[in-house]
Amino acid sequence: MNTVNIVSVSGGKDSTASLLIAIEQSAKNLRAVFCDTGHEHPETLAYIRRLADATGIDIQWISEDFSEQIIKKRARIADPVNGWPQHLREQALEVLHPTGIPFLDMVLWKGRFPSTKAKFCTEHLKVNPFRKQIIGPLIASKEFSRIVSWVGVRRDESLSRANVAEWHMEFGEPETGEGLWLHRPIATWTAEQVFDLHRRHGIKWNPLYEQGMGRVGCMPCINARKGELREIARRFPVEIERVADWERIASQAAKRGCATFWPARGEVNVTLESHGIHKVVDWSRTSRGGRQFDLIAVSEAEDSSPMCQSIYGLCE
């Protein structure tokens, strides 16, 4: 069967492991794709380039363009019958222009940031561009009778992934195997097995894992833990300032006049001063108590913050 194998690479340990397995198995017509969200740490972008060099696999970079959505939103807001107060309409139209940064443009279009309860970021920044720019053209070309999309997802990552299948046919003919398949080669693996695979191939993992990061996709991710955010603020303050700038821009495009990276739970009178990224960073430095922001808070003892600090024990 004429098959093409496409590995989605994020710069994280799991997607890298999936690529290494595909190489081990000599997957036919192997390709790799990285969806650039515009919200990654520079080290992750550099890691993607090093990974391509180390494996000899060309990694194609793609990203989503929200220009059309933003243009349509401008037209809606400019219409006086839409219900926007005049002062909010004027400030929204001032910033509603495509920036070329996918994550920020998505937020401008939506008028809000994604959250743990509204995770539209993965769909719009990764799934949709992958389908439109990679899968769609492959299907239309009819060059391959079987398309296999490799995804680095593990069952022990979260309850929502506890029952994911290793193989799933998106569409096609089950009898012949022709069609589009979703393959999760490390679904049953542990994190330690993933890092062991890196060691076996002589491929170094993303160095951010040795700097207190539990995940290395978006920086920060909406699923960041309290201690992880504290480390990001300590090690990479420029990333915090970038998000703070985005909050100010997004707030101008929000009908409520305010858009914070982490929405506060059940609170009113939300402002950037009271609930913005800087306030959440202040909270991340506390042991307990304070406002309950919409991120995963865990009780963690303060430590001496060594230069090498890994939740996976990689510094030993």
N, C-alpha and C positions, 0 to 999 in steps of 0.2 A: 504494500500500500504506500502511496506517495504521501509522506508525512513531513510536516514542519513542526519543530518544537520551539516555542517562544517562552523564555524565562523572564518574568518581571523582576527587575533588580531595583532595590531601594537604597542600598548602601548599608543595610542592616545585616545582622548575622544570619537570619533565617532565609532571606532571599539569596544571600551569597551561598549558603549551604545548598540551596536548590540548584543553583548554577553549577556548583561543583559536582553534584550528583549527576546532572545531565551530562557533564563532561566525562565522568567516570563510566557512564552507560553508553557513551559514544552516540548520543541522541542525534538522529538524522536531521540535517538542515537546521542546525542549532543557531538560534538567534537570541539576543538579549535586549531588553528595552528598559529604559529608565524614564519615569514620568517626573519631570521637574516641576515641583509645586511653587517654587519661588520662596519657600519657607524652610529650606534646609540650612543646616550649619555649613559654612564653607569647607570644613573638614570632610563632611560627607560627600560633597561634590568632588573634592580632590580624591577621596577614596574610590569613587566610581571610576575615575580615570585610571588610578593605579590598578584597580581590579581588572580592567580591560587589558592593561599591559601585562599583568601577571598571568592571566589565563589565556591570552591570545584570542579572546572572543570580543569582537566589536560590539560595543553597547550603544544602541541607538537612543538618542535623547529626544523626548517629545514633551509637549506641554499644551495645556488648554488655552484657548483664546476666548475671552468673555466680551470682546468688543461689541458684538451684536446685541447681547443682553443689556449692556450698559447704555447703548444708544436707545434701545426701546424703553428703558427705564427713564432716561432723560425726557423722552417724549411724553411719557405718562405724567411725570412730575410737572412738566411745563404746562400741562393742561389745567386750567384753573378749577375745573370741576372735580379734580381728583381728591380734594379734601385736605391737601397739605396746607398748613398755615403759611402765609406769604414769606415770613422770615426764614422758615425751615426750607421752603422751596428754593429760595435764593441761595442759601448756603449749600444745599444739596447739588444744585446745578453747577456751583462753582467747582466742586471736586469730582463730579461724575464724568470722568474722562478715563479711558483705558490707560493703565500705567505700564502694562507689559509684564507685571508681576502677577502670575495666576492667582495665588492665594488672596492677595489684596483686591484684585479685580473681582474675584468671586464674592468677597465680603461687601464690596461696594454695590454689586448687583443685588445681593441678598438683603443688604441693609443691616446685617448682623454677622457675628462670628459663629462658626459651628460650635457645638458643645457636646458633652457626653450624652445628652438626651436628643440631640439633633445633629448626628454625624454625617452631614451632607458633604463634608470635605472629601472623603474617599471616593464617593460617587463622581463628583464633578471634577476633581483634580487628577484622579488616577484611572478609574474605571471607564468613564466616558471617553477621554482622549485615547486610551488604549483600544477601545472598541472602534472608534471612528478612524483613527490613523493607522492602526495595525491590523486588527481583525477584519474590519469591513473591507478594506482593499484586498486582503488575502482571499476572502470569500468570493468577492466579485471577480477576481482574476481566474478562479477555478484552477489555479496551478497545482494545488494540493487537495487531495481527497480527504485528508485527515489533519486537522489543526489541533495541536496540544498546547494549552496555555498552562505553564508551570507557575505555581504560587507558593511562596514560603509561609505557610500557616500551620501552626501546631495546636493540638487539642488542649494542651495544658496552659495555654496563654490566658484563656478566659472561659467563663461558662458558656458564652455565646458560640464558642468554637469547639466545645467539648465533644460534639458529635459529627464534626465535618467528615465527609468521605474523602478517601485518598483519590478516588476517581469519580468524576461526575460528567455525564454527557449533557452539554448545554442544548444541542440539537443535532440531529443526524439520524443515521440508521444503526440501531443497536445490533442488528444481525450481522452487519458487515463491518461495523466500527468506523464507518465513514462519518465525518461531521466535525463538530467543535467539541473538544474535551477540556475539562478543567482538571488539572493534576496537582495534588498537594503531596509531594514526595516525602515530606518530613512531618506529616500529620501526627504520627504516633511518637515522635522523637521528644527528648528532653533538651533543655538548653545546653547541658553538658555534652550531649552527643553532637550537637551542632558545633560547639567550639572544638571538640575533638576532631571533627571532619576538617575544620580549618587547619589544625595542626598537622594532620596527615598529609594535606596537600601543600603544606608550607605557605599557606595564605594567611597573612595577618588579618585579624578582624579590625573593624572600624575602631580607631583609637579612642573614640568618645566613650566606649564601653569601659575604659579604664579611668574615666573622669566623672564617675557617678551617674552616668546615663543608663536608664533601663531600656530605652528605645532611642533610635538615632534617625528617625524620619524627620518629621517637622520639629522645629526648634523654637519654642517648646511645642509639644504636642498637647492637644486638649485632654489627653489621658495621662498627662504627667502627674506623678505623685508629689506630695508636699516636699519631701527631701530632695527629689530630683530637681524641682524648680529652684530650691535653695542653692543647689550646686550650679545650675545654669546661671543664676544671678551672680554667684561668686566668681565663677570661671569666665563667663562670657557675657559681661554686662552690656556689650554692644547689641546682643540679641534681644535683651530686654528693652533697650532704647528703641530698637527697630519696631517692636510690637507696640510700644507706647506711641510712636509716631503713627502707626497704622490705626490705633484706637482713636486718635484725634481726627484723622482723615475720615475713618468710617463713621464716626459720630456725626459728622456733617452730612453724611448721606443717609442717616437713619431717621425715620419718621418720628421716633421718640426723642431724637436729639442727643442720644448717647448710645454707644456700642462698646462694650468692654469685652476683652478677650475671654475672660471667665465670668459668666453671668452669676450674680449673687442669687442665692436661693431664698425665695419668699420675701425679698426686701423691696421696699419702695424708695423713691427719691434716690435712685442710683445715679451717680456721677463718676466721672473719671477720677476725680480727687478722692472719692470715698470707696470706689470699687475697681479702679483701673489696675493695670499690671503692676505698677509700683506699690500699690496698697497690698496686692496679693503677695508680692515678694516679701514685704514687711511681715505679713502673716506667716509665710513659709519659714521664717526664722524663729517663730515661737514654738514652744513645745506642745501646748494644747490651748484650746479656747479660741476666742475671736470669731469673726464672721465665718459662716460656712459657705465658702466659694465653691463653684461647680468644678472642682477637680478632685482627684482621688487623694484624700488625706489619710495618712497613716501615722501612727505614733512612732517616732524615731528618736533615739538618744542623740544628743549633740556629740560630735566627735572632734578630733583635732584636724579634720579635713586634710588628710595627706595628699600629696600631689597625685599619687596613684590610688584611686578609690573605685573599686568595682563591686557591684552587687552580685556579680557572678563569680567572685573569687579569682579573677584573672590576674591580680597583682601579687599573688603568692609565689 
